[in-house]
């Protein structure tokens, strides 16, 4: 009898397949329990290690032992006529099919089931532009975005972020389907018609579960009253939703919050319609999330600030434009971040309850100042002022990542995704959080989900390249990096990622060719010293790697905040020079 036939007869092959499926299920259940119970990170790897050790033991036992009606016996002691391995095999097949069904159900649940929506939740859709001029679309977008921001001030209410809510703009999608994708219980929709100095705003609040209109209203006002209209709508919606909610421990809670909300509305800085329109144009361009959009947005915000120096939101928009241009490498960090910080401090001087300004201050302290305690205070304050501020949760997650607090990071980024479920950036950032936590098998499907939302998302292809490289899936890694470069050839970090992969797989000439290209000075972009350092790490040239990491530190590149956690830097961690770099960044003990 051949070895393969004997393995089949003794059910060794069945045991191997059965063990793998059972081990996968155990790991999935363990991951859920660890997350819910907030257990230490080491428990997951420990369970995986025990399962790995148990695999060969299970195979050895199935080879040497056999299950008989009298119990477990050595295989050599069982007569051929008395052997019931075929019966045991059928039983194992039944167990295997049962486990496989459970695995399919668990996979489907993890991928598609997001649970019932929070009762205290709303999505503000982009109001339809009913004006005669299509160019007035920025105004209708601005009205709905302002309503969204006003409602987000209510702590009891979960408000879906702009990018997710506005993603259905211009699409023929039914309200129940929108609510399902955004996982909300209420939807606000409406329209804006602007003609001269007159504006008509219609709005209706829909309860999705009953498909009923809780409230609707139309407003005809002079444009001078635009803020009063927005505040009226937001106040009525807040009261209407809270009046229909169940499960409050005390109605006084909602009453107290609404009183605080009214105080917030009354304390807002009055702005002329002309300044407000310029501000809305700035937001319209900034939200495009392109270099051109950042630059154009900066122009409009600067104009709004000049027209009304006391308009805190315009200052915040201007600061955000500078940070965005710095992140994209258009401005050097030592120019972008200090400018942004000075503008943010002015915004906070004008309005210290502006969540956007606190979040931007946190970003500057985190990515540039390396003021870890100050950054955390600012993130907490931003979230306290606006619990539905998805990007504050998102960036706070990366603060935790930088400090290797991965459980906290994952909790924050998952909250951000709840608030902005179809954001390309946040879905991709969740994959990064898994990557930095070394949970590569969780990060891959997350980046793939982001690519389902947008197949041309270069940052997710770039990220997949790094994950595949850590898993030694070299063919897939090169393909992902090459795709990222083809999608965004002007992004030098994509090119550096490809160079790092070339170096790791041994294509040294290709890696050095990319290094030479990245070292060429450019008036448009800063030399990507961090990326060049990673290529030299792949080439096992530690001396050059430290030279370029030193340059990255002098330039204060934002990637340096991940120096303690980025797997790419692992080959350097035992070098004394590496610890010197870490100490210079003043990480908390």
ROGUPA-966794 format. One record per residue (C-alpha): residue number from 1; residue in three letters; chain; x, y, z. Coordinates in steps of 0.2 Angstrom, whole numbers, plus 5000, padded with zeros to 4 digits. Layout:
NUM Ala A X Y Z
...
END
This chain:
1 Unk A 5000 5000 5000
2 Unk A 5007 5017 4995
3 Unk A 5010 5031 5008
4 Unk A 4996 5042 5002
5 Unk A 4984 5027 5002
6 Unk A 4989 5023 5020
7 Unk A 4987 5042 5025
8 Unk A 4970 5041 5018
9 Unk A 4965 5025 5027
10 Unk A 4971 5031 5044
11 Unk A 4962 5048 5041
12 Unk A 4978 5058 5043
13 Unk A 4973 5069 5028
14 Unk A 4956 5071 5035
15 Unk A 4963 5076 5051
16 Unk A 4974 5089 5043
17 Unk A 4960 5098 5034
18 Unk A 4948 5097 5049
19 Unk A 4962 5104 5060
20 Unk A 4965 5119 5049
21 Unk A 4946 5123 5047
22 Unk A 4944 5122 5066
23 Unk A 4959 5132 5070
24 Unk A 4953 5146 5059
25 Unk A 4936 5146 5068
26 Unk A 4945 5147 5085
27 Unk A 4956 5161 5079
28 Unk A 4940 5171 5073
29 Unk A 4931 5168 5089
30 Unk A 4946 5173 5099
31 Unk A 4948 5189 5090
32 Unk A 4931 5194 5094
33 Unk A 4932 5189 5112
34 Unk A 4949 5198 5114
35 Unk A 4942 5214 5106
36 Unk A 4926 5214 5117
37 Unk A 4934 5210 5133
38 Unk A 4949 5222 5129
39 Unk A 4961 5208 5133
40 Unk A 4980 5210 5131
41 Unk A 4987 5208 5113
42 Unk A 4998 5194 5117
43 Unk A 4984 5182 5119
44 Unk A 4980 5181 5100
45 Unk A 4998 5176 5095
46 Unk A 4999 5164 5110
47 Unk A 4983 5155 5104
48 Unk A 4990 5154 5086
49 Unk A 5006 5147 5093
50 Unk A 4997 5134 5103
51 Unk A 4987 5129 5088
52 Unk A 5002 5128 5077
53 Unk A 5011 5117 5089
54 Unk A 4995 5106 5090
55 Unk A 4994 5103 5071
56 Unk A 5009 5090 5070
57 Unk A 5004 5082 5086
58 Unk A 4986 5079 5079
59 Unk A 4993 5071 5063
60 Unk A 5005 5060 5073
61 Unk A 4991 5054 5085
62 Unk A 4980 5051 5070
63 Unk A 4994 5040 5062
64 Unk A 4998 5030 5077
65 Unk A 4981 5028 5085
66 Unk A 4964 5022 5080
67 Unk A 4946 5025 5087
68 Unk A 4938 5008 5091
69 Unk A 4921 5003 5099
70 Unk A 4932 4999 5115
71 Unk A 4941 5016 5114
72 Unk A 4957 5023 5108
73 Unk A 4970 5009 5103
74 Unk A 4987 5009 5095
75 Unk A 4984 5006 5076
76 Unk A 4996 4992 5076
77 Unk A 4986 4982 5089
78 Unk A 4969 4983 5079
79 Unk A 4966 4969 5067
80 Unk A 4962 4973 5049
81 Unk A 4945 4965 5050
82 Unk A 4941 4975 5066
83 Unk A 4946 4992 5060
84 Unk A 4932 5005 5058
85 Unk A 4943 5019 5051
86 Unk A 4930 5021 5036
87 Unk A 4916 5024 5049
88 Unk A 4927 5037 5058
89 Unk A 4931 5045 5042
90 Unk A 4913 5047 5038
91 Unk A 4910 5055 5055
92 Unk A 4925 5067 5052
93 Unk A 4917 5072 5035
94 Unk A 4901 5076 5044
95 Unk A 4911 5087 5057
96 Unk A 4921 5095 5043
97 Unk A 4905 5100 5033
98 Unk A 4898 5107 5049
99 Unk A 4913 5117 5053
100 Unk A 4914 5123 5035
101 Unk A 4896 5129 5035
102 Unk A 4900 5138 5052
103 Unk A 4916 5146 5043
104 Unk A 4905 5152 5028
105 Unk A 4892 5160 5040
106 Unk A 4906 5168 5050
107 Unk A 4914 5175 5035
108 Unk A 4898 5182 5028
109 Unk A 4893 5190 5044
110 Unk A 4910 5198 5045
111 Unk A 4910 5204 5028
112 Unk A 4892 5210 5025
113 Unk A 4882 5211 5042
114 Unk A 4884 5227 5051
115 Unk A 4870 5226 5063
116 Unk A 4855 5237 5066
117 Unk A 4857 5256 5065
118 Unk A 4859 5266 5081
119 Unk A 4842 5273 5084
120 Unk A 4850 5290 5088
121 Unk A 4858 5292 5071
122 Unk A 4856 5302 5055
123 Unk A 4863 5305 5038
124 Unk A 4862 5323 5030
125 Unk A 4861 5320 5011
126 Unk A 4868 5333 4999
127 Unk A 4853 5345 4996
128 Unk A 4848 5346 4978
129 Unk A 4853 5362 4969
130 Unk A 4837 5369 4962
131 Unk A 4844 5386 4956
132 Unk A 4844 5391 4938
133 Unk A 4863 5391 4938
134 Unk A 4873 5375 4940
135 Unk A 4887 5385 4947
136 Unk A 4877 5387 4963
137 Unk A 4880 5369 4968
138 Unk A 4893 5374 4980
139 Unk A 4880 5384 4989
140 Unk A 4867 5369 4991
141 Unk A 4882 5358 4997
142 Unk A 4887 5371 5009
143 Unk A 4869 5372 5017
144 Unk A 4868 5354 5019
145 Unk A 4886 5352 5026
146 Unk A 4882 5366 5039
147 Unk A 4867 5357 5044
148 Unk A 4877 5342 5047
149 Unk A 4890 5351 5057
150 Unk A 4876 5359 5068
151 Unk A 4868 5342 5071
152 Unk A 4885 5334 5075
153 Unk A 4886 5346 5091
154 Unk A 4873 5335 5099
155 Unk A 4882 5322 5110
156 Unk A 4867 5310 5110
157 Unk A 4866 5310 5091
158 Unk A 4877 5300 5079
159 Unk A 4879 5310 5063
160 Unk A 4887 5302 5047
161 Unk A 4902 5311 5040
162 Unk A 4900 5322 5025
163 Unk A 4910 5311 5013
164 Unk A 4899 5296 5016
165 Unk A 4883 5305 5016
166 Unk A 4887 5315 5000
167 Unk A 4893 5300 4991
168 Unk A 4876 5297 4985
169 Unk A 4874 5314 4977
170 Unk A 4867 5313 4959
171 Unk A 4864 5295 4961
172 Unk A 4847 5286 4959
173 Unk A 4847 5277 4975
174 Unk A 4832 5274 4986
175 Unk A 4832 5281 5004
176 Unk A 4831 5264 5012
177 Unk A 4846 5258 5002
178 Unk A 4856 5273 5007
179 Unk A 4851 5271 5025
180 Unk A 4856 5253 5024
181 Unk A 4873 5257 5017
182 Unk A 4876 5271 5030
183 Unk A 4868 5261 5044
184 Unk A 4857 5275 5050
185 Unk A 4839 5276 5057
186 Unk A 4835 5294 5050
187 Unk A 4839 5303 5034
188 Unk A 4838 5322 5031
189 Unk A 4836 5327 5013
190 Unk A 4831 5343 5004
191 Unk A 4834 5356 4991
192 Unk A 4840 5374 4989
193 Unk A 4834 5387 4977
194 Unk A 4844 5403 4976
195 Unk A 4839 5418 4966
196 Unk A 4847 5435 4968
197 Unk A 4846 5439 4987
198 Unk A 4832 5426 4990
199 Unk A 4833 5408 4995
200 Unk A 4821 5394 4997
201 Unk A 4826 5379 5007
202 Unk A 4815 5364 5009
203 Unk A 4820 5350 5021
204 Unk A 4812 5333 5026
205 Unk A 4816 5321 5040
206 Unk A 4813 5303 5036
207 Unk A 4812 5289 5049
208 Unk A 4819 5274 5039
209 Unk A 4811 5259 5048
210 Unk A 4793 5266 5046
211 Unk A 4797 5275 5029
212 Unk A 4788 5290 5036
213 Unk A 4791 5308 5036
214 Unk A 4793 5314 5054
215 Unk A 4795 5332 5049
216 Unk A 4796 5343 5033
217 Unk A 4796 5362 5031
218 Unk A 4800 5375 5017
219 Unk A 4808 5392 5021
220 Unk A 4808 5407 5010
221 Unk A 4820 5420 5016
222 Unk A 4832 5434 5012
223 Unk A 4850 5428 5010
224 Unk A 4854 5438 5025
225 Unk A 4845 5426 5035
226 Unk A 4854 5410 5029
227 Unk A 4861 5406 5046
228 Unk A 4845 5409 5055
229 Unk A 4837 5397 5043
230 Unk A 4850 5383 5045
231 Unk A 4849 5385 5064
232 Unk A 4830 5384 5064
233 Unk A 4831 5368 5054
234 Unk A 4845 5360 5064
235 Unk A 4836 5365 5081
236 Unk A 4819 5358 5075
237 Unk A 4827 5342 5068
238 Unk A 4837 5339 5084
239 Unk A 4821 5341 5094
240 Unk A 4811 5330 5082
241 Unk A 4823 5316 5083
242 Unk A 4826 5316 5101
243 Unk A 4807 5317 5104
244 Unk A 4806 5300 5094
245 Unk A 4820 5291 5103
246 Unk A 4817 5278 5116
247 Unk A 4829 5271 5129
248 Unk A 4834 5287 5138
249 Unk A 4837 5284 5156
250 Unk A 4829 5302 5159
251 Unk A 4821 5314 5147
252 Unk A 4831 5327 5157
253 Unk A 4846 5321 5148
254 Unk A 4840 5327 5131
255 Unk A 4833 5343 5138
256 Unk A 4849 5348 5145
257 Unk A 4859 5344 5129
258 Unk A 4846 5354 5119
259 Unk A 4848 5369 5130
260 Unk A 4867 5368 5128
261 Unk A 4865 5366 5110
262 Unk A 4854 5382 5109
263 Unk A 4868 5391 5119
264 Unk A 4881 5385 5106
265 Unk A 4870 5391 5091
266 Unk A 4867 5408 5099
267 Unk A 4886 5410 5102
268 Unk A 4891 5407 5084
269 Unk A 4899 5422 5075
270 Unk A 4888 5430 5062
271 Unk A 4895 5431 5045
272 Unk A 4889 5441 5030
273 Unk A 4882 5431 5015
274 Unk A 4897 5437 5004
275 Unk A 4910 5430 5016
276 Unk A 4900 5414 5018
277 Unk A 4899 5411 5000
278 Unk A 4918 5413 4998
279 Unk A 4920 5401 5013
280 Unk A 4909 5388 5005
281 Unk A 4919 5389 4989
282 Unk A 4935 5385 4999
283 Unk A 4926 5370 5007
284 Unk A 4920 5364 4990
285 Unk A 4938 5364 4983
286 Unk A 4946 5357 4999
287 Unk A 4934 5342 4999
288 Unk A 4940 5337 4982
289 Unk A 4956 5330 4991
290 Unk A 4968 5334 4977
291 Unk A 4983 5345 4976
292 Unk A 4974 5357 4965
293 Unk A 4959 5357 4976
294 Unk A 4970 5361 4992
295 Unk A 4978 5376 4983
296 Unk A 4962 5383 4976
297 Unk A 4954 5381 4993
298 Unk A 4968 5390 5002
299 Unk A 4965 5405 4990
300 Unk A 4946 5406 4995
301 Unk A 4949 5403 5013
302 Unk A 4963 5417 5013
303 Unk A 4950 5428 5004
304 Unk A 4937 5424 5017
305 Unk A 4949 5428 5031
306 Unk A 4953 5445 5024
307 Unk A 4935 5449 5022
308 Unk A 4931 5444 5040
309 Unk A 4946 5442 5051
310 Unk A 4935 5436 5065
311 Unk A 4927 5421 5056
312 Unk A 4935 5406 5065
313 Unk A 4929 5393 5052
314 Unk A 4938 5402 5038
315 Unk A 4954 5402 5048
316 Unk A 4952 5383 5052
317 Unk A 4949 5380 5033
318 Unk A 4965 5390 5029
319 Unk A 4975 5379 5042
320 Unk A 4968 5363 5035
321 Unk A 4974 5368 5017
322 Unk A 4992 5371 5023
323 Unk A 4992 5354 5032
324 Unk A 4985 5345 5017
325 Unk A 4998 5354 5006
326 Unk A 5012 5348 5018
327 Unk A 5006 5330 5019
328 Unk A 5006 5329 5000
329 Unk A 5024 5336 4999
330 Unk A 5019 5352 4990
331 Unk A 5025 5362 5005
332 Unk A 5040 5357 5016
333 Unk A 5034 5352 5034
334 Unk A 5044 5366 5042
335 Unk A 5034 5378 5031
336 Unk A 5017 5370 5031
337 Unk A 5015 5365 5049
338 Unk A 5021 5381 5058
339 Unk A 5010 5392 5047
340 Unk A 4995 5380 5050
341 Unk A 4998 5381 5069
342 Unk A 4998 5400 5070
343 Unk A 4982 5401 5060
344 Unk A 4974 5387 5071
345 Unk A 4979 5397 5087
346 Unk A 4970 5412 5079
347 Unk A 4954 5402 5076
348 Unk A 4954 5395 5094
349 Unk A 4956 5413 5100
350 Unk A 4941 5418 5091
351 Unk A 4931 5402 5095
352 Unk A 4938 5390 5108
353 Unk A 4923 5378 5105
354 Unk A 4928 5374 5087
355 Unk A 4931 5356 5086
356 Unk A 4939 5357 5069
357 Unk A 4952 5369 5076
358 Unk A 4956 5358 5091
359 Unk A 4958 5343 5079
360 Unk A 4970 5353 5067
361 Unk A 4980 5358 5082
362 Unk A 4981 5340 5088
363 Unk A 4988 5335 5070
364 Unk A 5001 5349 5071
365 Unk A 5007 5343 5088
366 Unk A 5007 5325 5083
367 Unk A 5014 5325 5066
368 Unk A 5026 5340 5068
369 Unk A 5029 5346 5085
370 Unk A 5030 5328 5093
371 Unk A 5021 5335 5108
372 Unk A 5013 5319 5113
373 Unk A 5004 5325 5128
374 Unk A 4998 5341 5120
375 Unk A 4992 5331 5104
376 Unk A 4981 5319 5115
377 Unk A 4973 5334 5125
378 Unk A 4968 5342 5108
379 Unk A 4961 5326 5101
380 Unk A 4951 5323 5116
381 Unk A 4944 5340 5116
382 Unk A 4939 5339 5098
383 Unk A 4930 5323 5101
384 Unk A 4922 5330 5117
385 Unk A 4915 5345 5107
386 Unk A 4910 5335 5092
387 Unk A 4908 5316 5096
388 Unk A 4903 5313 5078
389 Unk A 4919 5320 5070
390 Unk A 4926 5305 5061
391 Unk A 4942 5312 5056
392 Unk A 4946 5317 5074
393 Unk A 4944 5299 5079
394 Unk A 4953 5293 5063
395 Unk A 4969 5303 5067
396 Unk A 4968 5300 5086
397 Unk A 4969 5281 5081
398 Unk A 4986 5285 5072
399 Unk A 4992 5294 5087
400 Unk A 4989 5278 5097
401 Unk A 4997 5268 5083
402 Unk A 5013 5279 5085
403 Unk A 5014 5275 5103
404 Unk A 5011 5256 5100
405 Unk A 4994 5256 5108
406 Unk A 4986 5246 5095
407 Unk A 4970 5240 5104
408 Unk A 4966 5259 5107
409 Unk A 4970 5263 5089
410 Unk A 4959 5250 5082
411 Unk A 4945 5255 5093
412 Unk A 4946 5273 5088
413 Unk A 4948 5269 5069
414 Unk A 4933 5257 5070
415 Unk A 4923 5272 5078
416 Unk A 4928 5283 5064
417 Unk A 4922 5270 5051
418 Unk A 4905 5269 5060
419 Unk A 4903 5288 5058
420 Unk A 4910 5288 5040
421 Unk A 4907 5270 5033
422 Unk A 4910 5272 5015
423 Unk A 4925 5284 5017
424 Unk A 4939 5278 5006
425 Unk A 4952 5286 5017
426 Unk A 4945 5279 5033
427 Unk A 4943 5261 5026
428 Unk A 4960 5262 5020
429 Unk A 4967 5269 5036
430 Unk A 4959 5254 5046
431 Unk A 4969 5243 5035
432 Unk A 4985 5253 5040
433 Unk A 4980 5251 5059
434 Unk A 4980 5232 5056
435 Unk A 4996 5233 5047
436 Unk A 5005 5242 5060
437 Unk A 4998 5230 5073
438 Unk A 5006 5216 5063
439 Unk A 4989 5209 5060
440 Unk A 4992 5206 5041
441 Unk A 4978 5194 5038
442 Unk A 4966 5207 5044
443 Unk A 4974 5221 5035
444 Unk A 4973 5213 5018
445 Unk A 4954 5211 5016
446 Unk A 4952 5229 5023
447 Unk A 4963 5236 5010
448 Unk A 4953 5226 4997
449 Unk A 4937 5233 5004
450 Unk A 4944 5250 5001
451 Unk A 4948 5245 4983
452 Unk A 4930 5239 4981
453 Unk A 4924 5256 4984
454 Unk A 4937 5263 4972
455 Unk A 4948 5252 4961
456 Unk A 4959 5266 4957
457 Unk A 4964 5270 4975
458 Unk A 4983 5271 4974
459 Unk A 4986 5272 4993
460 Unk A 4977 5255 4995
461 Unk A 4988 5247 4982
462 Unk A 5003 5255 4990
463 Unk A 4998 5248 5007
464 Unk A 4994 5231 5000
465 Unk A 5012 5231 4993
466 Unk A 5019 5233 5010
467 Unk A 5008 5220 5018
468 Unk A 5012 5207 5005
469 Unk A 5030 5210 5007
470 Unk A 5029 5207 5026
471 Unk A 5020 5190 5021
472 Unk A 5034 5186 5009
473 Unk A 5021 5186 4995
474 Unk A 5034 5194 4983
475 Unk A 5025 5193 4966
476 Unk A 5009 5200 4974
477 Unk A 5019 5214 4982
478 Unk A 5028 5220 4966
479 Unk A 5011 5219 4957
480 Unk A 5003 5230 4970
481 Unk A 5017 5243 4970
482 Unk A 5018 5244 4951
483 Unk A 4999 5247 4951
484 Unk A 5001 5261 4964
485 Unk A 5014 5269 4953
486 Unk A 5004 5268 4937
487 Unk A 4988 5275 4946
488 Unk A 4998 5290 4954
489 Unk A 5015 5292 4945
490 Unk A 5018 5309 4953
491 Unk A 5018 5302 4971
492 Unk A 5036 5299 4975
493 Unk A 5031 5288 4990
494 Unk A 5023 5275 4978
495 Unk A 5040 5275 4968
496 Unk A 5050 5273 4985
497 Unk A 5038 5258 4990
498 Unk A 5042 5249 4973
499 Unk A 5060 5253 4975
500 Unk A 5060 5245 4993
501 Unk A 5051 5229 4986
502 Unk A 5064 5228 4972
503 Unk A 5078 5229 4985
504 Unk A 5070 5215 4996
505 Unk A 5067 5203 4981
506 Unk A 5085 5205 4975
507 Unk A 5082 5216 4960
508 Unk A 5096 5228 4965
509 Unk A 5099 5237 4949
510 Unk A 5080 5242 4948
511 Unk A 5081 5248 4966
512 Unk A 5096 5258 4964
513 Unk A 5089 5266 4948
514 Unk A 5074 5272 4958
515 Unk A 5085 5279 4972
516 Unk A 5094 5289 4959
517 Unk A 5078 5296 4952
518 Unk A 5071 5300 4970
519 Unk A 5087 5310 4974
520 Unk A 5085 5322 4960
521 Unk A 5080 5339 4967
522 Unk A 5063 5346 4962
523 Unk A 5055 5363 4965
524 Unk A 5038 5355 4966
525 Unk A 5041 5341 4979
526 Unk A 5053 5338 4994
527 Unk A 5065 5324 4992
528 Unk A 5057 5309 5000
529 Unk A 5071 5305 5012
530 Unk A 5060 5292 5022
531 Unk A 5056 5282 5006
532 Unk A 5075 5282 5001
533 Unk A 5079 5276 5018
534 Unk A 5067 5261 5016
535 Unk A 5075 5256 5000
536 Unk A 5092 5256 5008
537 Unk A 5085 5245 5022
538 Unk A 5080 5233 5008
539 Unk A 5097 5234 5001
540 Unk A 5104 5230 5018
541 Unk A 5114 5246 5018
542 Unk A 5111 5252 5036
543 Unk A 5124 5266 5035
544 Unk A 5115 5275 5020
545 Unk A 5098 5271 5028
546 Unk A 5103 5280 5044
547 Unk A 5109 5295 5034
548 Unk A 5092 5297 5025
549 Unk A 5082 5294 5041
550 Unk A 5093 5308 5049
551 Unk A 5088 5319 5035
552 Unk A 5069 5314 5037
553 Unk A 5071 5319 5055
554 Unk A 5079 5336 5051
555 Unk A 5065 5338 5038
556 Unk A 5052 5332 5052
557 Unk A 5043 5321 5039
558 Unk A 5026 5315 5046
559 Unk A 5031 5297 5043
560 Unk A 5043 5298 5057
561 Unk A 5030 5297 5070
562 Unk A 5028 5278 5066
563 Unk A 5046 5274 5069
564 Unk A 5042 5263 5084
565 Unk A 5029 5253 5075
566 Unk A 5033 5252 5056
567 Unk A 5038 5234 5051
568 Unk A 5049 5241 5037
569 Unk A 5061 5247 5050
570 Unk A 5063 5231 5059
571 Unk A 5080 5227 5052
572 Unk A 5087 5243 5061
573 Unk A 5079 5241 5078
574 Unk A 5094 5232 5086
575 Unk A 5106 5245 5080
576 Unk A 5111 5258 5094
577 Unk A 5109 5272 5081
578 Unk A 5091 5268 5080
579 Unk A 5087 5270 5098
580 Unk A 5096 5287 5097
581 Unk A 5084 5292 5083
582 Unk A 5069 5286 5094
583 Unk A 5075 5296 5109
584 Unk A 5076 5312 5099
585 Unk A 5058 5311 5096
586 Unk A 5053 5312 5114
587 Unk A 5041 5298 5115
588 Unk A 5032 5296 5132
589 Unk A 5039 5283 5143
END
